[in-house]
Amino acid sequence: MKFKVTRNGKNTILKLGVKKLDSAVTPELKAEFLILCKPTVTERLIVDLESVEFCDSSGLSALLIADRTMREHGGSVTLVHVHKRVMDLMSISQLDRVFTIEKKLSDALKA
C-alpha cells in the first residue's frame, strides 16, 4: 500500500496513495494506524483521502480503529479531501457524525 507520513507539530498526516480503500489494503493500514495512534507519537491524526475514490466496510473499519485508538488517549482523527462517493458512504453509515471532516488540509491544520 502506498502512503506518506509527515509530522507537523502535534499533528501527524497520513496521505493515502491508493484509489480503493478495501480489504486488499486495510490490514496494512490498520497496522500503520496502531503505530501512529500512540499518545507518544501524535495528538491528532489527519488522514488525507485525496486519492481514495472508493471505500468499503473494511476501509471504514480501519478508519474507526484509528478513531477509537486516538480517543483512548484524548487524541482525535480528522479526515480531509473526502471524495463524494466515500462521503456518501460515510453519510449513509452516519460516520460523518463520528469524524471531523475538512475539505482542505490547511483547514484541518488550523482547527
N, C-alpha and C positions, 0 to 999 in steps of 0.2 A: 504494500500500500504506500502511496506517495503522500507525504505530509511534511510540513516545515514548522518547527517550533522556534518562536522568538520570545524574548522576555522584554518587558517594558515596565520597569518599576515593580509594582505589586501585581502586575498583570502578566499572564502567560498566554500567548496567542498561538493557537494550533490551526494552521491553514491546511485544509484537506485538498489534495490534488487528484481526487477521483470523481468520476461522474456519477457513480452509483454507490450509495451507502447501503449495502445489503450484506447478506450472510457471507459473501466472499471476502469482505474486508473487515467486518465488525470484530472478529476475535482479536486481530492485531490492534484495532482501535481501542477496544476495551482494555487491553493490556497497557497501552500507552496512557489511557486515562487514569489507570490505577497508579502509574508512576507520577504523572503530572499533578494529580489531585491531592497530594500530600500537603499538610499545613506548612511543612518546611520548604516547599517548592513554590507555592503561589497562593495568593489570597483570592484571585479571580482568574478564571479560565475563560478566555474568549475563543470560541470555535468559529472559524471563518469557513462558511459553506459556499463560497462563491462558485466553485467548480461543480458542486453537487447538484445534479438535475433530478435525481431520483433517490428516494429513501423508502425502505420498507420497515416492517416492525422490528427487525433486528437492528436496524440503524437507530430507530427511536429508542430501543432498549439500551444501546450503547450510550446515547446522549443522557438517558435517565440515570445510568450508572455514574456518569460524571457528575450530574447534578446532586445525586444522593451523597456521593463521596465528599463533594465540596461542602455541602450543607452540614455534614457531620462535624466539621471544624470551623463553621462560621463563614465559609467561603461561598462563592457564587459562580454560576456559569452564565455567560452571555453568548447568544448566537448572533452572527452578523452575515449579511449577504444571503439571506434565505431565499432560494428560488421559489417562484409561485407554486409550483407543483408540490414542493416539500412543505411550504406554508399551508397549503390546502389540507394536506395530511395532518399536520400539527393542529390545525383548527378543528378538523373532524374528531380527532382524538383528544381534544381540549388541552393539548400540551402547550399551546400558545399562552395558556394561563400559568403554566409552571415556569417557563423560561423567560428571561428577559431577552427580547429580540430587538436588535437595532439594524437599521438599513446600511449604515456605513461603519467601518472600523473606527474612524475618528469620533463618531458619536459614542461608541462603546467605550473608548478610552477616556472620554470626558465624564461619563456617568460615574 
